[in-house]
Amino acid sequence: MKAFVDGDNCISCGLCEGVCPGVFSLDTGVSVAISGDIALELEDSVREACESCPVQVISIEE
């Protein structure tokens, strides 16, 4: 699984980082996801962050 954030439309609310700090961060002022494959133990949290995003800018590639 990989996660992607549409940085152009991210509102920097920090929800994704709060739900899954192992994958998402706001270091650049907008959310970014780690590059590469996500560890299996973080996949449920990534899905939760994706579903919870208020502006739906997180996408997942299985």
All heavy atoms as TSV, in Angstrom:
chain	resi	resn	atom	element	x	y	z
A	1	MET	N	N	0.843	-1.176	0.000
A	1	MET	CA	C	0.000	0.000	0.000
A	1	MET	C	C	0.887	1.239	0.000
A	1	MET	O	O	1.929	1.271	0.639
A	1	MET	CB	C	-0.896	-0.005	1.246
A	1	MET	CG	C	-1.593	1.312	1.503
A	1	MET	SD	S	-2.424	1.410	3.103
A	1	MET	CE	C	-3.907	0.519	2.738
A	2	LYS	N	N	0.429	2.259	-0.716
A	2	LYS	CA	C	1.072	3.561	-0.722
A	2	LYS	C	C	0.002	4.623	-0.501
A	2	LYS	O	O	-1.143	4.439	-0.894
A	2	LYS	CB	C	1.782	3.809	-2.044
A	2	LYS	CG	C	2.949	2.876	-2.277
A	2	LYS	CD	C	3.642	3.172	-3.578
A	2	LYS	CE	C	4.770	2.174	-3.762
A	2	LYS	NZ	N	5.564	2.449	-4.944
A	3	ALA	N	N	0.381	5.724	0.116
A	3	ALA	CA	C	-0.551	6.827	0.355
A	3	ALA	C	C	-0.032	8.077	-0.339
A	3	ALA	O	O	1.178	8.293	-0.440
A	3	ALA	CB	C	-0.706	7.091	1.848
A	4	PHE	N	N	-0.963	8.888	-0.802
A	4	PHE	CA	C	-0.628	10.122	-1.491
A	4	PHE	C	C	-1.535	11.235	-0.970
A	4	PHE	O	O	-2.689	10.999	-0.645
A	4	PHE	CB	C	-0.838	9.970	-3.000
A	4	PHE	CG	C	-0.079	8.819	-3.587
A	4	PHE	CD1	C	-0.676	7.567	-3.721
A	4	PHE	CD2	C	1.236	8.975	-3.981
A	4	PHE	CE1	C	0.018	6.501	-4.250
A	4	PHE	CE2	C	1.946	7.900	-4.513
A	4	PHE	CZ	C	1.336	6.659	-4.655
A	5	VAL	N	N	-0.996	12.442	-0.913
A	5	VAL	CA	C	-1.767	13.602	-0.474
A	5	VAL	C	C	-1.725	14.654	-1.577
A	5	VAL	O	O	-0.657	14.975	-2.095
A	5	VAL	CB	C	-1.192	14.208	0.823
A	5	VAL	CG1	C	-1.978	15.444	1.235
A	5	VAL	CG2	C	-1.180	13.182	1.944
A	6	ASP	N	N	-2.892	15.170	-1.935
A	6	ASP	CA	C	-2.989	16.274	-2.888
A	6	ASP	C	C	-2.670	17.559	-2.127
A	6	ASP	O	O	-3.533	18.165	-1.511
A	6	ASP	CB	C	-4.392	16.325	-3.493
A	6	ASP	CG	C	-4.614	17.515	-4.405
A	6	ASP	OD1	O	-3.676	18.318	-4.612
A	6	ASP	OD2	O	-5.744	17.652	-4.907
A	7	GLY	N	N	-1.402	17.948	-2.144
A	7	GLY	CA	C	-0.942	19.096	-1.382
A	7	GLY	C	C	-1.563	20.417	-1.815
A	7	GLY	O	O	-1.646	21.350	-1.026
A	8	ASP	N	N	-2.014	20.495	-3.058
A	8	ASP	CA	C	-2.634	21.727	-3.545
A	8	ASP	C	C	-3.968	22.007	-2.868
A	8	ASP	O	O	-4.389	23.158	-2.789
A	8	ASP	CB	C	-2.844	21.667	-5.055
A	8	ASP	CG	C	-1.532	21.679	-5.823
A	8	ASP	OD1	O	-0.529	22.210	-5.292
A	8	ASP	OD2	O	-1.515	21.160	-6.952
A	9	ASN	N	N	-4.633	20.959	-2.399
A	9	ASN	CA	C	-5.956	21.124	-1.793
A	9	ASN	C	C	-5.991	20.807	-0.308
A	9	ASN	O	O	-7.038	20.922	0.323
A	9	ASN	CB	C	-6.978	20.273	-2.544
A	9	ASN	CG	C	-7.184	20.773	-3.963
A	9	ASN	OD1	O	-7.482	21.943	-4.171
A	9	ASN	ND2	N	-6.986	19.905	-4.940
A	10	CYS	N	N	-4.857	20.420	0.264
A	10	CYS	CA	C	-4.767	20.133	1.703
A	10	CYS	C	C	-4.979	21.422	2.482
A	10	CYS	O	O	-4.439	22.482	2.136
A	10	CYS	CB	C	-3.389	19.549	2.009
A	10	CYS	SG	S	-3.059	19.281	3.759
A	11	ILE	N	N	-5.768	21.345	3.563
A	11	ILE	CA	C	-6.034	22.524	4.392
A	11	ILE	C	C	-5.187	22.535	5.673
A	11	ILE	O	O	-5.401	23.348	6.559
A	11	ILE	CB	C	-7.538	22.650	4.730
A	11	ILE	CG1	C	-8.029	21.426	5.515
A	11	ILE	CG2	C	-8.356	22.880	3.463
A	11	ILE	CD1	C	-9.442	21.564	6.079
A	12	SER	N	N	-4.246	21.619	5.772
A	12	SER	CA	C	-3.299	21.562	6.900
A	12	SER	C	C	-3.974	21.425	8.252
A	12	SER	O	O	-3.520	22.004	9.244
A	12	SER	CB	C	-2.393	22.801	6.886
A	12	SER	OG	O	-1.736	22.912	5.661
A	13	CYS	N	N	-5.042	20.651	8.321
A	13	CYS	CA	C	-5.759	20.495	9.590
A	13	CYS	C	C	-5.008	19.588	10.568
A	13	CYS	O	O	-5.226	19.656	11.764
A	13	CYS	CB	C	-7.169	19.967	9.356
A	13	CYS	SG	S	-7.250	18.247	8.816
A	14	GLY	N	N	-4.131	18.710	10.059
A	14	GLY	CA	C	-3.340	17.838	10.918
A	14	GLY	C	C	-4.027	16.571	11.357
A	14	GLY	O	O	-3.455	15.786	12.114
A	15	LEU	N	N	-5.246	16.325	10.901
A	15	LEU	CA	C	-5.975	15.135	11.318
A	15	LEU	C	C	-5.228	13.860	10.917
A	15	LEU	O	O	-5.086	12.945	11.719
A	15	LEU	CB	C	-7.381	15.132	10.714
A	15	LEU	CG	C	-8.223	13.964	11.207
A	15	LEU	CD1	C	-9.362	14.491	12.055
A	15	LEU	CD2	C	-8.752	13.181	10.041
A	16	CYS	N	N	-4.728	13.811	9.702
A	16	CYS	CA	C	-4.037	12.607	9.235
A	16	CYS	C	C	-2.793	12.325	10.063
A	16	CYS	O	O	-2.524	11.183	10.423
A	16	CYS	CB	C	-3.697	12.706	7.753
A	16	CYS	SG	S	-2.692	14.129	7.313
A	17	GLU	N	N	-2.059	13.372	10.394
A	17	GLU	CA	C	-0.868	13.208	11.217
A	17	GLU	C	C	-1.247	12.730	12.620
A	17	GLU	O	O	-0.550	11.907	13.213
A	17	GLU	CB	C	-0.102	14.525	11.296
A	17	GLU	CG	C	1.200	14.403	12.055
A	17	GLU	CD	C	1.960	15.706	12.098
A	17	GLU	OE1	O	1.333	16.781	12.201
A	17	GLU	OE2	O	3.194	15.639	12.040
A	18	GLY	N	N	-2.371	13.206	13.133
A	18	GLY	CA	C	-2.841	12.763	14.438
A	18	GLY	C	C	-3.260	11.307	14.453
A	18	GLY	O	O	-3.026	10.592	15.420
A	19	VAL	N	N	-3.862	10.857	13.354
A	19	VAL	CA	C	-4.322	9.472	13.252
A	19	VAL	C	C	-3.169	8.522	12.948
A	19	VAL	O	O	-3.103	7.423	13.494
A	19	VAL	CB	C	-5.420	9.349	12.161
A	19	VAL	CG1	C	-5.760	7.899	11.875
A	19	VAL	CG2	C	-6.665	10.116	12.574
A	20	CYS	N	N	-2.252	8.948	12.080
A	20	CYS	CA	C	-1.170	8.054	11.653
A	20	CYS	C	C	0.137	8.827	11.465
A	20	CYS	O	O	0.581	9.049	10.335
A	20	CYS	CB	C	-1.578	7.340	10.370
A	20	CYS	SG	S	-0.475	5.987	9.936
A	21	PRO	N	N	0.786	9.214	12.570
A	21	PRO	CA	C	2.018	9.994	12.462
A	21	PRO	C	C	3.187	9.227	11.845
A	21	PRO	O	O	4.160	9.835	11.414
A	21	PRO	CB	C	2.308	10.391	13.911
A	21	PRO	CG	C	1.620	9.352	14.729
A	21	PRO	CD	C	0.394	8.967	13.937
A	22	GLY	N	N	3.071	7.916	11.765
A	22	GLY	CA	C	4.123	7.127	11.141
A	22	GLY	C	C	4.141	7.253	9.629
A	22	GLY	O	O	5.115	6.867	8.982
A	23	VAL	N	N	3.069	7.809	9.055
A	23	VAL	CA	C	2.968	7.945	7.602
A	23	VAL	C	C	2.828	9.403	7.167
A	23	VAL	O	O	3.410	9.822	6.178
A	23	VAL	CB	C	1.787	7.110	7.054
A	23	VAL	CG1	C	1.580	7.352	5.566
A	23	VAL	CG2	C	2.025	5.627	7.322
A	24	PHE	N	N	2.067	10.190	7.908
A	24	PHE	CA	C	1.775	11.570	7.499
A	24	PHE	C	C	2.491	12.578	8.388
A	24	PHE	O	O	2.632	12.367	9.589
A	24	PHE	CB	C	0.263	11.832	7.561
A	24	PHE	CG	C	-0.531	10.913	6.685
A	24	PHE	CD1	C	-1.178	9.815	7.215
A	24	PHE	CD2	C	-0.620	11.131	5.320
A	24	PHE	CE1	C	-1.909	8.953	6.408
A	24	PHE	CE2	C	-1.343	10.278	4.502
A	24	PHE	CZ	C	-1.990	9.191	5.047
A	25	SER	N	N	2.903	13.684	7.784
A	25	SER	CA	C	3.509	14.777	8.550
A	25	SER	C	C	3.162	16.108	7.896
A	25	SER	O	O	2.816	16.167	6.718
A	25	SER	CB	C	5.026	14.608	8.643
A	25	SER	OG	O	5.610	14.747	7.360
A	26	LEU	N	N	3.252	17.164	8.681
A	26	LEU	CA	C	2.965	18.512	8.193
A	26	LEU	C	C	4.229	19.360	8.135
A	26	LEU	O	O	4.184	20.576	8.266
A	26	LEU	CB	C	1.929	19.201	9.091
A	26	LEU	CG	C	0.522	18.619	9.058
A	26	LEU	CD1	C	-0.343	19.279	10.117
A	26	LEU	CD2	C	-0.089	18.799	7.692
A	27	ASP	N	N	5.353	18.745	7.896
A	27	ASP	CA	C	6.634	19.454	7.899
A	27	ASP	C	C	6.709	20.578	6.875
A	27	ASP	O	O	7.429	21.541	7.074
A	27	ASP	CB	C	7.781	18.472	7.653
A	27	ASP	CG	C	7.963	17.500	8.810
A	27	ASP	OD1	O	7.531	17.821	9.930
A	27	ASP	OD2	O	8.537	16.433	8.580
A	28	THR	N	N	5.994	20.477	5.795
A	28	THR	CA	C	6.078	21.476	4.730
A	28	THR	C	C	4.930	22.481	4.792
A	28	THR	O	O	4.762	23.271	3.874
A	28	THR	CB	C	6.064	20.791	3.354
A	28	THR	OG1	O	4.840	20.080	3.199
A	28	THR	CG2	C	7.217	19.828	3.193
A	29	GLY	N	N	4.117	22.438	5.832
A	29	GLY	CA	C	2.958	23.311	5.928
A	29	GLY	C	C	1.697	22.662	5.420
A	29	GLY	O	O	0.599	23.084	5.746
A	30	VAL	N	N	1.848	21.654	4.602
A	30	VAL	CA	C	0.722	20.821	4.165
A	30	VAL	C	C	1.110	19.376	4.424
A	30	VAL	O	O	2.284	19.051	4.571
A	30	VAL	CB	C	0.370	21.016	2.659
A	30	VAL	CG1	C	-0.104	22.419	2.386
A	30	VAL	CG2	C	1.526	20.653	1.767
A	31	SER	N	N	0.139	18.524	4.464
A	31	SER	CA	C	0.403	17.122	4.755
A	31	SER	C	C	1.173	16.454	3.621
A	31	SER	O	O	0.933	16.717	2.451
A	31	SER	CB	C	-0.919	16.375	4.981
A	31	SER	OG	O	-0.644	15.021	5.269
A	32	VAL	N	N	2.106	15.608	4.002
A	32	VAL	CA	C	2.812	14.758	3.055
A	32	VAL	C	C	2.836	13.347	3.631
A	32	VAL	O	O	2.853	13.153	4.845
A	32	VAL	CB	C	4.252	15.237	2.776
A	32	VAL	CG1	C	4.256	16.557	2.037
A	32	VAL	CG2	C	5.062	15.347	4.042
A	33	ALA	N	N	2.804	12.376	2.743
A	33	ALA	CA	C	2.891	10.975	3.143
A	33	ALA	C	C	4.302	10.469	2.867
A	33	ALA	O	O	4.979	10.975	1.961
A	33	ALA	CB	C	1.879	10.138	2.364
A	34	ILE	N	N	4.725	9.490	3.633
A	34	ILE	CA	C	6.037	8.903	3.372
A	34	ILE	C	C	6.037	8.323	1.967
A	34	ILE	O	O	5.005	7.911	1.442
A	34	ILE	CB	C	6.393	7.809	4.402
A	34	ILE	CG1	C	5.389	6.645	4.360
A	34	ILE	CG2	C	6.523	8.387	5.794
A	34	ILE	CD1	C	5.838	5.409	5.116
A	35	SER	N	N	7.193	8.296	1.359
A	35	SER	CA	C	7.289	7.665	0.047
A	35	SER	C	C	7.534	6.176	0.254
A	35	SER	O	O	8.069	5.754	1.275
A	35	SER	CB	C	8.416	8.294	-0.772
A	35	SER	OG	O	9.650	8.121	-0.108
A	36	GLY	N	N	7.122	5.399	-0.689
A	36	GLY	CA	C	7.335	3.963	-0.597
A	36	GLY	C	C	6.180	3.229	0.054
A	36	GLY	O	O	5.141	3.809	0.358
A	37	ASP	N	N	6.410	1.944	0.259
A	37	ASP	CA	C	5.365	1.089	0.814
A	37	ASP	C	C	5.174	1.342	2.307
A	37	ASP	O	O	6.127	1.602	3.036
A	37	ASP	CB	C	5.715	-0.383	0.589
A	37	ASP	CG	C	5.647	-0.778	-0.875
A	37	ASP	OD1	O	4.815	-0.197	-1.609
A	37	ASP	OD2	O	6.417	-1.654	-1.289
A	38	ILE	N	N	3.931	1.234	2.716
A	38	ILE	CA	C	3.550	1.439	4.112
A	38	ILE	C	C	3.572	0.092	4.829
A	38	ILE	O	O	3.089	-0.914	4.298
A	38	ILE	CB	C	2.153	2.088	4.186
A	38	ILE	CG1	C	2.235	3.491	3.591
A	38	ILE	CG2	C	1.625	2.112	5.609
A	38	ILE	CD1	C	0.903	4.126	3.316
A	39	ALA	N	N	4.101	0.083	6.035
A	39	ALA	CA	C	4.164	-1.143	6.835
A	39	ALA	C	C	2.757	-1.681	7.084
A	39	ALA	O	O	1.810	-0.907	7.288
A	39	ALA	CB	C	4.865	-0.863	8.162
A	40	LEU	N	N	2.626	-2.994	7.074
A	40	LEU	CA	C	1.323	-3.641	7.251
A	40	LEU	C	C	0.605	-3.184	8.511
A	40	LEU	O	O	-0.607	-2.991	8.509
A	40	LEU	CB	C	1.486	-5.162	7.274
A	40	LEU	CG	C	1.855	-5.824	5.954
A	40	LEU	CD1	C	2.116	-7.308	6.162
A	40	LEU	CD2	C	0.753	-5.619	4.927
A	41	GLU	N	N	1.347	-2.981	9.598
A	41	GLU	CA	C	0.710	-2.613	10.860
A	41	GLU	C	C	0.146	-1.187	10.852
A	41	GLU	O	O	-0.627	-0.826	11.735
A	41	GLU	CB	C	1.658	-2.798	12.052
A	41	GLU	CG	C	2.888	-1.934	12.017
A	41	GLU	CD	C	4.094	-2.575	11.320
A	41	GLU	OE1	O	3.957	-3.588	10.627
A	41	GLU	OE2	O	5.181	-2.011	11.473
A	42	LEU	N	N	0.493	-0.385	9.852
A	42	LEU	CA	C	-0.023	0.983	9.751
A	42	LEU	C	C	-1.171	1.126	8.750
A	42	LEU	O	O	-1.796	2.182	8.674
A	42	LEU	CB	C	1.109	1.941	9.354
A	42	LEU	CG	C	2.255	2.080	10.349
A	42	LEU	CD1	C	3.339	2.985	9.775
A	42	LEU	CD2	C	1.754	2.609	11.676
A	43	GLU	N	N	-1.454	0.080	8.000
A	43	GLU	CA	C	-2.452	0.188	6.938
A	43	GLU	C	C	-3.837	0.582	7.432
A	43	GLU	O	O	-4.508	1.405	6.814
A	43	GLU	CB	C	-2.513	-1.109	6.121
A	43	GLU	CG	C	-1.295	-1.284	5.235
A	43	GLU	CD	C	-1.383	-2.490	4.324
A	43	GLU	OE1	O	-2.394	-3.241	4.370
A	43	GLU	OE2	O	-0.434	-2.689	3.545
A	44	ASP	N	N	-4.293	0.038	8.546
A	44	ASP	CA	C	-5.621	0.408	9.067
A	44	ASP	C	C	-5.669	1.881	9.455
A	44	ASP	O	O	-6.663	2.566	9.198
A	44	ASP	CB	C	-6.007	-0.466	10.268
A	44	ASP	CG	C	-6.371	-1.892	9.861
A	44	ASP	OD1	O	-6.671	-2.118	8.666
A	44	ASP	OD2	O	-6.356	-2.770	10.739
A	45	SER	N	N	-4.595	2.382	10.050
A	45	SER	CA	C	-4.544	3.790	10.423
A	45	SER	C	C	-4.531	4.698	9.196
A	45	SER	O	O	-5.134	5.773	9.198
A	45	SER	CB	C	-3.300	4.078	11.268
A	45	SER	OG	O	-3.373	3.409	12.504
A	46	VAL	N	N	-3.850	4.266	8.143
A	46	VAL	CA	C	-3.830	5.044	6.900
A	46	VAL	C	C	-5.229	5.104	6.297
A	46	VAL	O	O	-5.676	6.169	5.856
A	46	VAL	CB	C	-2.816	4.452	5.891
A	46	VAL	CG1	C	-2.962	5.110	4.529
A	46	VAL	CG2	C	-1.403	4.627	6.412
A	47	ARG	N	N	-5.926	3.984	6.305
A	47	ARG	CA	C	-7.303	3.978	5.795
A	47	ARG	C	C	-8.198	4.908	6.622
A	47	ARG	O	O	-9.019	5.635	6.083
A	47	ARG	CB	C	-7.861	2.560	5.795
A	47	ARG	CG	C	-7.296	1.699	4.696
A	47	ARG	CD	C	-7.995	0.333	4.628
A	47	ARG	NE	N	-7.326	-0.509	3.670
A	47	ARG	CZ	C	-6.369	-1.396	3.956
A	47	ARG	NH1	N	-5.985	-1.557	5.211
A	47	ARG	NH2	N	-5.811	-2.115	3.014
A	48	GLU	N	N	-8.017	4.886	7.936
A	48	GLU	CA	C	-8.803	5.765	8.810
A	48	GLU	C	C	-8.510	7.232	8.502
A	48	GLU	O	O	-9.422	8.060	8.430
A	48	GLU	CB	C	-8.497	5.466	10.273
A	48	GLU	CG	C	-9.275	6.327	11.240
A	48	GLU	CD	C	-8.939	6.051	12.703
A	48	GLU	OE1	O	-8.289	5.038	13.018
A	48	GLU	OE2	O	-9.333	6.888	13.528
A	49	ALA	N	N	-7.240	7.564	8.310
A	49	ALA	CA	C	-6.870	8.945	7.973
A	49	ALA	C	C	-7.485	9.356	6.644
A	49	ALA	O	O	-8.007	10.468	6.503
A	49	ALA	CB	C	-5.349	9.081	7.918
A	50	CYS	N	N	-7.460	8.463	5.666
A	50	CYS	CA	C	-8.040	8.740	4.349
A	50	CYS	C	C	-9.533	9.007	4.458
A	50	CYS	O	O	-10.046	9.982	3.909
A	50	CYS	CB	C	-7.758	7.580	3.412
A	50	CYS	SG	S	-8.417	7.779	1.741
A	51	GLU	N	N	-10.231	8.158	5.187
A	51	GLU	CA	C	-11.683	8.293	5.332
A	51	GLU	C	C	-12.064	9.510	6.174
A	51	GLU	O	O	-13.138	10.077	6.000
A	51	GLU	CB	C	-12.257	7.022	5.951
A	51	GLU	CG	C	-12.145	5.819	5.034
A	51	GLU	CD	C	-12.447	4.497	5.728
A	51	GLU	OE1	O	-12.831	4.500	6.918
A	51	GLU	OE2	O	-12.280	3.447	5.074
A	52	SER	N	N	-11.183	9.934	7.087
A	52	SER	CA	C	-11.482	11.037	7.990
A	52	SER	C	C	-11.109	12.405	7.444
A	52	SER	O	O	-11.524	13.419	7.994
A	52	SER	CB	C	-10.741	10.827	9.316
A	52	SER	OG	O	-11.130	9.619	9.921
A	53	CYS	N	N	-10.324	12.445	6.389
A	53	CYS	CA	C	-9.853	13.723	5.852
A	53	CYS	C	C	-11.051	14.603	5.469
A	53	CYS	O	O	-11.890	14.201	4.663
A	53	CYS	CB	C	-8.972	13.496	4.629
A	53	CYS	SG	S	-8.397	15.025	3.861
A	54	PRO	N	N	-11.147	15.810	6.051
A	54	PRO	CA	C	-12.322	16.652	5.791
A	54	PRO	C	C	-12.430	17.161	4.355
A	54	PRO	O	O	-13.512	17.534	3.925
A	54	PRO	CB	C	-12.158	17.815	6.776
A	54	PRO	CG	C	-10.715	17.845	7.098
A	54	PRO	CD	C	-10.220	16.436	6.987
A	55	VAL	N	N	-11.315	17.162	3.631
A	55	VAL	CA	C	-11.363	17.634	2.239
A	55	VAL	C	C	-11.017	16.526	1.239
A	55	VAL	O	O	-10.843	16.781	0.057
A	55	VAL	CB	C	-10.456	18.877	2.029
A	55	VAL	CG1	C	-11.061	20.091	2.703
A	55	VAL	CG2	C	-9.040	18.630	2.511
A	56	GLN	N	N	-10.909	15.301	1.736
A	56	GLN	CA	C	-10.717	14.103	0.904
A	56	GLN	C	C	-9.546	14.233	-0.081
A	56	GLN	O	O	-9.694	13.962	-1.270
A	56	GLN	CB	C	-12.011	13.763	0.160
A	56	GLN	CG	C	-13.200	13.484	1.072
A	56	GLN	CD	C	-12.967	12.277	1.963
A	56	GLN	OE1	O	-12.795	11.167	1.473
A	56	GLN	NE2	N	-12.924	12.491	3.271
A	57	VAL	N	N	-8.375	14.632	0.427
A	57	VAL	CA	C	-7.205	14.790	-0.436
A	57	VAL	C	C	-6.214	13.640	-0.310
A	57	VAL	O	O	-5.161	13.663	-0.950
A	57	VAL	CB	C	-6.489	16.133	-0.187
A	57	VAL	CG1	C	-7.388	17.289	-0.534
A	57	VAL	CG2	C	-5.971	16.238	1.229
A	58	ILE	N	N	-6.541	12.639	0.493
A	58	ILE	CA	C	-5.668	11.485	0.653
A	58	ILE	C	C	-6.171	10.356	-0.223
A	58	ILE	O	O	-7.355	10.025	-0.210
A	58	ILE	CB	C	-5.611	11.019	2.123
A	58	ILE	CG1	C	-5.110	12.143	3.017
A	58	ILE	CG2	C	-4.731	9.766	2.259
A	58	ILE	CD1	C	-5.225	11.848	4.499
A	59	SER	N	N	-5.247	9.774	-0.987
A	59	SER	CA	C	-5.613	8.606	-1.794
A	59	SER	C	C	-4.670	7.461	-1.439
A	59	SER	O	O	-3.557	7.678	-0.971
A	59	SER	CB	C	-5.550	8.920	-3.288
A	59	SER	OG	O	-4.261	9.345	-3.659
A	60	ILE	N	N	-5.167	6.253	-1.658
A	60	ILE	CA	C	-4.430	5.049	-1.325
A	60	ILE	C	C	-4.314	4.184	-2.579
A	60	ILE	O	O	-5.272	4.016	-3.321
A	60	ILE	CB	C	-5.143	4.252	-0.218
A	60	ILE	CG1	C	-5.212	5.074	1.070
A	60	ILE	CG2	C	-4.449	2.918	0.020
A	60	ILE	CD1	C	-6.070	4.444	2.149
A	61	GLU	N	N	-3.123	3.635	-2.762
A	61	GLU	CA	C	-2.887	2.665	-3.833
A	61	GLU	C	C	-2.582	1.335	-3.162
A	61	GLU	O	O	-1.619	1.215	-2.408
A	61	GLU	CB	C	-1.704	3.131	-4.677
A	61	GLU	CG	C	-1.347	2.212	-5.819
A	61	GLU	CD	C	-0.137	2.738	-6.566
A	61	GLU	OE1	O	-0.278	3.747	-7.275
A	61	GLU	OE2	O	0.957	2.147	-6.405
A	62	GLU	N	N	-3.435	0.374	-3.401
A	62	GLU	CA	C	-3.257	-0.948	-2.760
A	62	GLU	C	C	-2.197	-1.747	-3.466
A	62	GLU	O	O	-1.940	-1.662	-4.595
A	62	GLU	CB	C	-4.578	-1.729	-2.787
A	62	GLU	CG	C	-5.681	-1.086	-1.996
A	62	GLU	CD	C	-5.554	-1.213	-0.484
A	62	GLU	OE1	O	-4.814	-2.064	0.018
A	62	GLU	OE2	O	-6.215	-0.422	0.210
